[in-house]
Amino acid sequence: MVLFDHHIELICVKAASKKVITRDEWEKKLNDVKIRKEDMNKLVMNFLVTEGFVEAAEKFRKESGTEPDIDLATITDRMAVKKAVQSGNVEDAIEKVNDLNPEILDTNPQLYFHLQQQRLIELIRNGKIEEALEFAQEELAPRGEENQSFLEDLERTVALLAFEDVSNCPVGELLDISQRLKTASEVNAAILTSQSHEKDPKLPSLLKMLIWAQNQLDEKAVYPHMKDLSSAKLEDPAI
C-alpha cells in the first residue's frame, strides 16, 4: 500500500513539473509557423494520385493549378488493375499489368508469385479443384522449389483443399476479401514504383508523425491537443 501511494505521489510530482502551455500561447506558436499554400496543394495532389482518385485529381489540378508528377491517364490504368485483383479477376490483372509495363512482373518474382497464388485461391474459392491442383503443380510448384518462402505460401494455400468447411481451416483467411486487398495493394505499389512515384501517400505518414510528436511532448508539457485529426480541432489542456 505504501509503495502504491509513493507511486501515485511520483506521478503527481511529475505532472506538476510539466510546463503548461495555454491555448493562446499554443495558437500563437502555430500561427508563427508559415506553410506555403503550394506545398499544401502538392501534398493533397500526392494523396489523390497515389490513392487513385483520378477525377478528384483532375478537378483539383484545374482549381489549384497544381500539376501532378505523373500522367493522370496512367491512374485510370492502375486502378483498373487494382479493381481486377479486388474482384478476383487475376488473369485480367496480369494482362493489364503487362500492357502497362512488362518489366514490372519480369523484375518482381515475388509479386508475380503472389498474383499466381491469388489466382490459385480464386480457383479454390470457385470449387474448381482439379484445375486448382493442376495449376498449383504446373505454375507454382516449380517456383516453390526455388524459393522457400514461395513453397511455404503454396503449402498454406493448397491446405485449403483439405477442408470442406473453410471456417475450420487454420488458413481460411486466405479466402477473405482482405487477402485480395493485400495483393491488390502490392500490385498498386509496384506500378507506382515503376512510375518513379512513392508507393504510399505522404499525408498519412505526416499524420502519424503528428501523433508521435504529441506523444513525445506529453512527457514534457501540458498543452492543447489535436485529438480529432479530421477536424484539426484543438482541445484545451487538462490542468
Legacy VTK file of the C-alpha trace (Angstrom):
# vtk DataFile Version 3.0
C-alpha trace
ASCII
DATASET POLYDATA
POINTS 239 float
0.000 0.000 0.000
2.843 2.337 0.912
4.559 1.536 -2.383
1.331 2.293 -4.274
0.920 5.619 -2.504
4.517 6.511 -3.304
3.939 5.675 -6.976
0.884 7.960 -7.096
2.885 10.693 -5.422
5.622 10.421 -8.031
3.049 10.664 -10.823
1.564 13.794 -9.276
5.017 15.380 -8.865
5.882 14.574 -12.470
2.592 16.027 -13.725
3.099 19.159 -11.648
6.603 19.625 -13.091
5.350 19.737 -16.662
5.303 23.053 -18.478
1.767 24.366 -19.014
1.028 25.945 -22.389
-2.275 27.808 -22.689
-4.466 27.795 -25.801
-3.498 31.399 -26.633
0.208 30.580 -26.373
-0.187 27.416 -28.433
-2.208 29.079 -31.181
0.363 31.874 -31.401
3.105 29.289 -31.868
1.076 27.600 -34.604
0.403 30.901 -36.354
4.121 31.673 -36.347
4.736 28.604 -38.492
4.498 29.601 -42.133
3.497 26.906 -44.637
3.239 27.737 -48.319
-0.096 27.026 -49.944
1.761 25.484 -52.883
3.273 22.874 -50.565
-0.122 22.037 -49.096
-1.573 21.680 -52.583
1.238 19.326 -53.586
0.514 17.238 -50.506
-3.151 16.965 -51.481
-2.301 16.131 -55.096
0.160 13.469 -53.937
-2.607 11.817 -51.903
-5.139 11.916 -54.747
-2.672 10.498 -57.288
-1.310 7.759 -55.036
-4.754 6.615 -53.903
-6.075 6.696 -57.463
-8.729 9.411 -57.273
-8.278 10.456 -60.881
-11.407 12.595 -61.239
-10.698 14.438 -57.998
-7.055 14.913 -59.054
-8.100 16.374 -62.400
-10.573 18.736 -60.737
-8.007 19.767 -58.125
-5.442 20.405 -60.874
-7.799 22.805 -62.613
-8.859 24.584 -59.414
-5.449 24.923 -57.765
-3.103 24.903 -60.743
-1.124 22.102 -59.102
0.375 19.748 -61.661
0.654 16.031 -60.772
4.039 14.383 -61.111
2.653 11.615 -63.353
0.250 11.435 -66.276
-3.268 11.241 -64.816
-4.243 8.827 -67.591
-1.981 6.215 -66.007
-4.047 6.396 -62.809
-7.063 5.001 -64.649
-4.976 2.097 -65.933
-3.523 1.452 -62.472
-6.941 1.486 -60.845
-8.230 -0.960 -63.477
-5.510 -3.403 -62.409
-6.308 -2.889 -58.741
-10.035 -3.358 -59.330
-9.415 -6.562 -61.293
-7.473 -8.099 -58.406
-10.049 -6.958 -55.867
-12.742 -8.629 -57.992
-10.788 -11.868 -58.256
-10.014 -11.460 -61.977
-6.305 -12.144 -61.581
-5.646 -13.215 -65.182
-7.104 -9.937 -66.384
-4.998 -8.048 -63.844
-1.781 -9.729 -65.018
-2.622 -8.904 -68.618
-3.283 -5.268 -67.733
-0.013 -5.012 -65.789
1.897 -6.361 -68.780
0.140 -3.871 -71.034
1.262 -1.080 -68.714
4.839 -2.253 -68.327
6.014 -5.874 -68.859
9.110 -5.232 -66.745
7.022 -4.864 -63.575
6.400 -8.603 -63.310
9.608 -9.637 -65.082
11.696 -7.916 -62.413
9.498 -8.730 -59.421
9.210 -12.503 -58.976
7.603 -12.133 -55.542
4.791 -10.004 -56.911
4.243 -12.404 -59.809
4.113 -15.358 -57.425
1.608 -13.597 -55.178
-0.596 -12.883 -58.177
-0.419 -16.532 -59.215
-1.119 -17.546 -55.629
-4.184 -15.299 -55.687
-5.261 -16.954 -58.926
-4.994 -20.349 -57.205
-7.068 -19.036 -54.299
-9.788 -17.904 -56.708
-9.881 -21.344 -58.353
-10.329 -22.951 -54.928
-12.958 -20.382 -53.993
-14.932 -21.264 -57.120
-14.734 -25.007 -56.433
-12.511 -25.761 -59.433
-10.488 -28.315 -57.511
-8.930 -30.290 -60.373
-7.984 -27.100 -62.193
-6.560 -25.705 -58.970
-4.385 -28.769 -58.387
-3.137 -28.732 -61.966
-2.391 -25.011 -61.783
-0.548 -25.391 -58.489
1.566 -28.222 -59.838
2.437 -26.632 -63.163
2.729 -22.935 -62.300
3.530 -22.602 -58.616
5.356 -25.760 -57.559
8.411 -25.057 -59.761
8.743 -21.608 -58.197
8.348 -23.091 -54.740
11.294 -25.390 -55.392
13.452 -22.332 -55.995
12.246 -20.261 -53.044
11.458 -21.490 -49.542
9.108 -18.606 -48.825
7.132 -19.337 -52.001
6.943 -23.002 -51.045
5.506 -22.158 -47.624
2.904 -19.863 -49.189
1.979 -22.581 -51.674
1.605 -25.195 -48.944
-0.634 -22.864 -46.945
-2.814 -22.228 -49.984
-3.125 -25.871 -51.005
-4.103 -26.668 -47.420
-7.460 -25.039 -48.205
-8.312 -28.122 -50.253
-8.155 -30.355 -47.192
-11.169 -28.700 -45.546
-14.746 -28.894 -46.727
-15.660 -26.210 -44.202
-13.046 -23.467 -44.556
-14.352 -21.804 -41.395
-12.491 -24.538 -39.525
-9.380 -24.196 -41.674
-6.355 -22.619 -39.986
-5.544 -20.779 -43.224
-9.124 -19.858 -44.055
-8.210 -16.163 -44.002
-6.735 -16.651 -47.469
-10.297 -16.710 -48.765
-11.150 -13.446 -47.037
-11.561 -10.305 -49.102
-8.657 -8.880 -47.103
-6.325 -11.235 -48.987
-7.489 -9.782 -52.302
-6.964 -6.277 -50.950
-3.477 -7.184 -49.764
-2.498 -8.487 -53.198
-4.118 -5.511 -54.936
-2.174 -3.134 -52.698
1.084 -4.904 -53.549
0.401 -4.583 -57.274
-0.576 -0.940 -56.881
2.680 -0.187 -55.048
4.743 -1.947 -57.729
3.120 0.056 -60.521
3.721 3.325 -58.667
7.356 2.395 -58.085
7.778 1.633 -61.796
6.490 5.146 -62.497
9.066 6.665 -60.100
6.307 7.642 -57.706
6.064 6.979 -53.981
4.113 3.825 -53.267
2.482 5.380 -50.198
0.867 8.828 -49.908
2.725 11.368 -47.777
-0.301 12.653 -45.872
-0.934 9.566 -43.659
2.770 9.479 -42.784
2.662 13.111 -41.706
-0.385 12.435 -39.532
1.448 9.540 -37.884
4.373 11.872 -37.229
1.971 14.381 -35.675
0.606 11.738 -33.286
4.149 10.627 -32.416
5.227 14.232 -31.769
2.238 14.819 -29.485
3.030 11.655 -27.533
6.621 12.822 -27.082
5.526 16.276 -25.968
3.074 14.758 -23.475
6.093 13.751 -21.394
7.232 17.359 -21.031
4.230 19.660 -21.235
0.522 20.156 -20.831
-0.881 21.813 -23.958
-3.914 21.878 -26.297
-4.216 18.517 -28.045
-5.412 17.784 -31.549
-7.309 14.570 -30.874
-9.649 14.656 -33.876
-7.311 14.812 -36.860
-10.186 15.044 -39.342
-11.292 18.413 -37.927
-7.900 19.562 -36.555
-9.794 20.956 -33.579
-7.722 21.754 -30.513
-8.860 20.642 -27.083
-7.917 22.691 -24.039
-5.294 21.105 -21.774
-6.455 19.424 -18.607
-4.793 21.356 -15.787
LINES 1 240
239 0 1 2 3 4 5 6 7 8 9 10 11 12 13 14 15 16 17 18 19 20 21 22 23 24 25 26 27 28 29 30 31 32 33 34 35 36 37 38 39 40 41 42 43 44 45 46 47 48 49 50 51 52 53 54 55 56 57 58 59 60 61 62 63 64 65 66 67 68 69 70 71 72 73 74 75 76 77 78 79 80 81 82 83 84 85 86 87 88 89 90 91 92 93 94 95 96 97 98 99 100 101 102 103 104 105 106 107 108 109 110 111 112 113 114 115 116 117 118 119 120 121 122 123 124 125 126 127 128 129 130 131 132 133 134 135 136 137 138 139 140 141 142 143 144 145 146 147 148 149 150 151 152 153 154 155 156 157 158 159 160 161 162 163 164 165 166 167 168 169 170 171 172 173 174 175 176 177 178 179 180 181 182 183 184 185 186 187 188 189 190 191 192 193 194 195 196 197 198 199 200 201 202 203 204 205 206 207 208 209 210 211 212 213 214 215 216 217 218 219 220 221 222 223 224 225 226 227 228 229 230 231 232 233 234 235 236 237 238
